[in-house]
Amino acid sequence: MDKEAIDSLYQGYFAKVYQHTQGYISYSKAELERFKQNNISQTYGELLYPSVQKMLQTLKPQPEDVFLDLGSGLGKCALQVFMQSPMKKVIGMEASDALFAQSIKITEQAKMDFPFFWDDQREFSLRHENFLSADWEDTSLIYTCSTCFTQSLLAEIGRKINQHQSVQQVMSLRPLPTLTRLPLASVIRVECSWDSSLCFHYSLRN
C-alpha cells in the first residue's frame, strides 16, 4: 500500500474517532479563574494531520526517544505521533478537565481498535496536570501549540527546558525567548485548525 493510501486510512480513522469531540469549551468561572492563577491558556487549537507528519520529518524521532506534548488538548497530535513514529513513549499533558476527559475516551477506543501499537511495551500516556509543575521524566522531544500562550508562560517553558538536560529538540509555534540551552535550528510553516503558522525548531541534533 502506498503512502497516499495509508495517509487516507489514518485521516479517515482520526476523523471518525474524533467526530463527536469538542475542543472549544465554555469554561465555568471557577475553571477560568484556576487557569488564570496557574498561567494556563484556555484557547484551543491543534496542528493538522499533514503538519504533524511534517513535524515528525523534522524531528526524525528514534525508538529511544520520549515525546511530550505540552497542552495536549484532545490528544489528537500526541496520538498521531504515537501511531506514526517508533518512539517508546509519547506523553500528553492537559490542564482542562473537559479536554482531558475526552482525550482519555479516544485513547481507550484507539487501544481497542489498534492494540498492536502498544506492543513491545510502548507507552501512550495522557496526564491531567499543569505541565509547568509536572515531572517531565526522561523527555527528549517536546512539542507545544503555544500560539496563545502569554509571554510569561513562554518564558517559564524556556527556563524549564534549560533545566531539563534530557530534552534535545523542541517544536513551538511561538519563539521561546528564555530557551538558551538549545539553538534555533530551523523555522517551518505548518497548518493548524485556525490558520497557517510558523513553527520554531530548537535542536541539539544535527
Steps between C-alpha positions, in 0.01 A plus 500: 500500500645838402541799733199685360271205570640456851454871573142479378431215742658683793314823428173311462552331835586824682198674345274217618634457852510876572173592327303550822772675700486869583816708524338836557372487857284750688685494831349580837611812686676279754702320234586825322625638831708185554650540154583864569663425835713225348592686178309251282358589158136400443507565123484179295667424169680205346755405238346341190586147387748587219687739729541239774671289234712801401601544864600133522708533183679794661558329836602160355404319823681183607359199690671612822344848491227620736259758354309752714209714376460804727128580501383190315130593483297215351818298455476495121857611425646273769303199374611557141861531614466173692350318203738638238836493675720230657533678837476291816289755686269789409360724775234769486429743784172693516360719780139525377262251664270487196773456239683240705185293558431489126860409420490200735187363330669528160812327630294210636327464163827514305655234723204271433514567125880475459652319800818414306622860529550422870715194427860475626407693817442826313321762712240763414428707809255791525520686830268749666744753640665839464810433292701772676482321834500145360791257485624483141690178578742401221337708225726558199260662249243771576217651295277783614212671320601825667335757274276644773742461790595814692856630493541402864390143427737476202779625725420236762503224237840613374645507849368152581652360179834660593493302825388173339817353354331207323310731261681508165240647262204736533227604256303809603252718310643803681867586565627412847710806595647352818605171340881518485610135524368402155583708191235593244556251216222592257160661456234313303146589396219278626124486455280525807129487576477880484759598233857439392774573752875504542650223711836559670729198516771500767746214489829360631496234227646538153 
